[in-house]
Amino acid sequence: MPALAGLLLVLCASASAREVLPLRFTGAAEPQPERPFLIAIFGDSQGEGLAAGMRHLLESDKTYRVLNRTKPGTALSQPLDYDWPAAVSKFAAGETADVAIMMFGGNDTLPTRISDGKPIPYRSDEWVAAYEQHEKDMVSALTGAGIHVIWCGDPIASQARYSDDMAWLNDRFQEGLPKENAEYLSLWTVVADESGSYTAYGQAHDGVTRRLRGIDGIHFTAEGYEVVADKVFAAIETWRSSRVASASP
């Protein structure tokens, strides 16, 4: 009888243990949520404003994520102050994105140095060669990592001389831009009057006429950067649609 009681205790303990053991899942692995579409933005203070506008535009859509990699006050023409090709190469090697938005130019109208030697005059052939090489190095690093590049041109400004400099730089951007996996997006008249001339006011993203350009006639207001972001986002979606179409049988 004691032996039988002991056996019953062992059986009960075993059954109790089986009841608390976790169930083993033998089916297919639970699908993981897809990561958001990553938009990396590089540039100076104009790029910083664009990044803020893009974040506001997409703040309610969790399928997108904006990576702000801008640095106000910097310039492609001043690599000794801030080495943009090196910074972009580091990003491409250690981080990831689906598309990279580039916006430079506002601080670039200065002589450049590619070493501690003699300054190279702005707009000289040597200056252009060095400047376009910086652009090519950045784009190559990004496209080599499978990141599509959209290079934004600079918009018209209130001052004629500054606008002339931006128009000249826009030509350099287009001429130096590698054609493979990269595109140029003109923002010259993203905010302009009917004749294509500078204006400080225009239709905001909500459809209401507001001040869209900053007091300096160069930068945009917060509402203005949303308008810029809207155009850049449209270019992103056009590229995504074309990629899907080309992948279809």
N, C-alpha and C positions, 0 to 999 in steps of 0.2 A: 504493500500500500504506500509506504513512503517513497518507493521508487516511482510509482505511478504519479504521485503528486509532484515529484521533481520533474518528471517528463512534461507534465502539463504546464509547469512554470516556465520551462525552456521554450515550449511551443508558443505560449502566450507572449513571452519576451520577443521571440523572433517575429511574430505577427505584428507586435507593436512597433518594432524597429522598421519593418517593411512599410508601415503606414506613414512614418515620418520621413522616409527617404525621399529626396526630390525626384520627380519624374525626369527621365532623360528624353530630350527632344531628338527624335530621329528623322524628322522631315527635313525639307529644304531650309537653308538659312534665311532668316528674316531679312528682307531687302533693306538696305541702308538708304537713307534719304540722299538725293543728289546734292552735291555742293552747289552753292550759288554761282552764277555767272560772274566772273571777276573782272572788274574794270579798273585798271591801274592808270593813274593820271600823274604825269611828270611835267614839270615846268616851273615858271617863276610865279610872280604874284597873280598874273592873269590865269595861269593854270590852277593856282590855289582857289581863286574865285570860281572857276569852272568846276572844281572838285566839290565845293560847297553847294553849288547849284545842282550838280548831278545827284548828290546825296539827298538833297531836299526833294528833287524830282522823283527819286526812287525809294524814299523812306518807307513807304507802305508796301513795297513789293520785295518780299524776302528772297525772291529768286535771283536778285542782283546784289552785288556788294561792291562798293567803291573803295579803292585803296588809294589814299592820298599820299603820293610820294613827291609832292612839289616842295620847292624851297625858294620862298620869296627873296628877291634881291640878288639872285644868281643869274648867270648868263653863259650861253655856250661859248661866247668869245673870250671868256676869262677862266680858262681851266686851272690856272694857278691859284685862283680864289676858291673855286669849287669845280671839281673834276666830274662833270656830268657823264661822260662816257664810262668812267670807272664806276660811278654810282649805279648806272643802268646795268652795266655788266654784272655787278654784284647782285642786283635784284634778279636778273635773269638766271643767274647760277644758283641762287638760294631760295627764291620765292617763285610764285606762279601767278599767271593771269591768263584770261582768254583774249583780252584786247588791251592795248596800251594807247592812251591818248597823250599826245605831245603838244605843248603850247609854250613857245619861247619867242624871244625877240625884243621885248620892251627894254632890256638892259644891254643889248648887244651892240649898240652903235658906238663902240669905243675901239681904240687900238687893242690888239691882242698880243699875247706872248705865249709861245709854245714851250719856252724855257725861260731862264732868267736873263736872256739876251735882250737885244734891242727890240723895242715895240714895233709891231707890224701895223702899218696904217690901215684904218678902217676903209673898206671898199677896194683896197688894193688887190691885185691878183693873188698875192701870197695869202692875204687875209681870207679871201674867198675859198682858196684851196684848203686852208686849215679848218675853216668853219664847216665847209661841206664834209670834210673828213670826220669831224666830230659827229655830225648828223648820221653819216653812214655807219660809223662804229656803233652808235647807239641802236640804230635800227637793226643792224646785223645781229647784235647780241640778243635783241628781243625776238626777231623772227627765227633766229637759230634755235631759240627755246620754244618755238611753236606758238608764239604770241603775235597776233595780228596787230599792225600799227596803223593808227589814224593820226596823221600829222596835221594839226590845225594851223591855218594861216592867221595872221594878226588882222584885227578889224580896222576900219577907217577910224581916224581920230579927229578931234576938233582942230588941231593945229596942222597946217599944210606941210610944214617941214617934217614933223614927226610922221605924218601919214606917208610922205614920200619915202622915208626910211623904212617904214613897215612894208610898203609895197615892194621896195627893192629886196628886203629880206624874204618876203613871200616868194619872190622869184628864185632866190637862192634855195629855199626849202624845197621847191618843186624840182629844180634842176639837180639837187643833190640827193633826192629821195630815191632809194632803190625801188624798182618796180615790183619786185617779188614780195608778196604778202604785206604790202604797205600801200597806203593811199593818202592823197592830200585832200584836205577839206577846207574850202575857202569860207572864211567868216567875215570877209570884207564888208558885206552889206547885211550882216545878220541883224543889225539895227541901223536903219537908214531911212531917208525920206523917199518919196516917189521917184526922184531923179537919181537916187543912189548916193546922195550926199549925206554928210554927217548930220545926225539929229540926236538930241538927248532924250527924246520922248518916243514912245511907241507902245504897241500892244503887248502887255505882259502875258504871262502864261495863263492867267485867269481870264483873259480877254479884255481887261480894263486898261485904258491908256494911262501909263505911269512914266515916271522918270526912270530910264533904263541905263543911262550912262552916268559915271561918277563926275564929280565937280572938276576933276583934272582933265576931263575930255578924253581919257585913255581907258581907264578901268570902267567896270560896269557897277551898277547897284546890285543888291541881292536879287531883285526881281529881274534885272538884266542878265545876270549870270544864269538864271533859270531858263531864260530864252535861249542863251547860248547852249546850255546843257540839252535843251530840247532838240536843237539841230544836230548836236553831236550824237545824241541817243538815236535819232532817226538814221544817221549814218551807220551806227552800230547794228541796228536792226536790219538795214538793207544788206549789210555784209553777211549777217547771220542767215538771212533768207537765201542769198545767193549761194552760200555754202551748202545749205540743205538741198537746194535745187540741183547743184552740181553733184551731190552725193546720191541723188535718186537714180534708179536704173532707167 
